[in-house]
Amino acid sequence: MKHKVMLLTNHIDHAKILDEASDPLATLNSHYQFTYANKALAKALGKTLEVIIGNDLWEIYSKDGADMRRDAIKEVFATGQTKVIETIVPKPSGNLYFITTFKPIFNEKNIVISVVAIAKEITDRKQAEEKLQESEANYRQLFDNAPSGIYQVDFRTGKLIKANDVFCEYFGCSQEEITSISPYDIMTEESKKRFFERLNKMVLGEEVPENPEYEVIDRDGKGVWVKLTTKYNYDSEGLAGANVVVHDIDDLKRAEAALRESELWYRMIYNNAPLGIIHFDSSGSIMDFNDNFAKIMGAPREKLLGFNMLEELRDQAMLEAVNNALSGQSGYYEGEYTSVTGQHKRFQRAIFQTLKGDDGMFIGAVGIFEDITERKQAEEAVAASLREKETMLKEIHHRVKNNLQVISSLLGLQSSCLQDEKSRAIFQESQERVRVMANIHTMLYQSADLARVDFGGFIRDLADRLQQSYGLSGSSIEINADIADVSMAIETSIPCGLILNELMSNTLKHAFPEGRAGEVTVSMKTAGDRFELKVQDNGIGLPESVDFKHPQSLGLELVRLLAEQIGGKIDLQVEGGTTFTITFPATDKRG
């Protein structure tokens, strides 16, 4: 009894071990159904054990994945031999790669009754392999196409293994000659000596400069300076060779010499620069500055030198810009600054930038100051002038509107004195035209934009006024407006407003005789690079005797002439009423 309990306990322990194993594990029968699966497999597949166990491969994997695993299991059942394949589990975040081992399970008659599949995740290795392949491809492309000479050297033979065409061209050798050349064959005697000293130190494990510089002999036999960027190769025996990039620094060497000679000029330029320049250390203390900085601050040199910007600055915006520079970022300041040392109030603009030494270590920051007081004063003068001109322009529009209203009133007074109805109608039509132009000027001086008119608002106002003018408020004639958000310059809006006035007036007077009910629709929209104005009614239509291309009435003649003035085209349709469509360039519209 005790023996059976121990066996049962061992069985439970083994099952628990398999369940908790970190590698996915499962058993499958000859029908390719899962008879067991552990938690690691369920996690890898993103499925529950209940879903996996009892189902076959095709219910768990894609068809290709299931077929590949089926073939491996089938081979194990047929041969009784272990089969190892590489499998993939697709995931939204990226594929998981596994090496899956399929092992047979035999019964007492040595017949395969089941297959156990054990998967070992190799995703990291696969990704590393892919990166390595990509790196090798990039290296080959760099090697072949680099603008600098590149070679590989075997330190044990002392010979080059290979070199790119740039190297061969620079040193006047062919690709066939490369393997017979040593790096020191192209060096001057002094550089050879330093080369071997460096190599011996490396063999002994001593520290050497990372990017050595040597004088070499180019294809013309001239000594030039190069810098070598080296990646060393090691094997089980130690240092084996290196990949080396040859940078031509001959011009740089000459430039360095010229730079040393020009330090005096630099100091002169620094002190006479039109901008103020300062250098302060990591604690914020001013270490150096030029003469113009002292002038901008209005303070003597002794007060500025050693001034601690972090502790003594009162302007919070400038203090923030200084802190940005001291924390490795760029700092910017613009404003009216009162010098702490000189009580000098001026508008200033300053840029602060972190300074680092040759070793990349932070050593402080530099500030460049510009006195922009005169520019600010000029900007304020321009802004004041602009405000004055805007006020003047509004006043002009206001006066034009007033004058047009006076003309309209005079026309109205004159028409009231006329007994002839036809003559009075002519005066009233002229009065309405003047009123249209006055209304546009009214909208301009009331608008924030003095150059453009909100034409949608103008159309709605005109429709309301014409209804009142012709006594149609509350009548059976309905005016509908389908207006897009359109604005246009005054040069276009006045002719367009007059066109609309003529067409709507003509419609309201003639399209619905004897109190007939009807509907008038006015629409304004953009169509590509053109405006489209449409006045449509369902009235009695335009008489056949009217030729709008050669009109007898002043109103239609105005429509034709004004349309030509704005580069427009008129289209007339007389089916089911009258529809005038006028399209004209929308060069004034805003994007």
Secondary structure, 3 states (H helix, E strand, C coil): CHHHHHHHHHHHHHHHHHHHCCCCEEEECCCCEEEEECHHHHHHHCCCHHHHCCCEHHHHCCHHHHHHHHHHHHHHHHHCCCEEEEEEECCCCCCEEEEEEEEEEECCCCCEEEEEEEEEECHHHHHHHHHHHHHHHHHHHHHHHCCCEEEEEECCCCEEEEECHHHHHHHCCCHHHHHHCCHHHHECHHHHHHHHHHHHHHHCCCCCCCCCEEEEECCCCCEEEEEEEEEEEEECCEEEEEEEEEEECHHHHHHHHHHHHCHHHHHHHHHHCCCEEEEECCCCEEEEECHHHHHHHCCCHHHHCCCEHHHHCCCHHHHHHHHHHHCCCCEEEEEEEECCCCCCEEEEEEEEEEEECCCCCEEEEEEEEEECHHHHHHHHHHHHHHHHHHHHHHHHHHHHHHHHHHHHHHHHHHHHCCCCHHHHHHHHHHHHHHHHHHHHHHHHHHCCCCCEEEHHHHHHHHHHHHHHHCCCCCCCEEEEEEECCCEEEHHHHHHHHHHHHHHHHHHHHHCCHHHCCEEEEEEEEEECCEEEEEEEECCCCCCCCCCCCCCCCHHHHHHHHHHHHCCCEEEEECCCCEEEEEEEECCCCCC
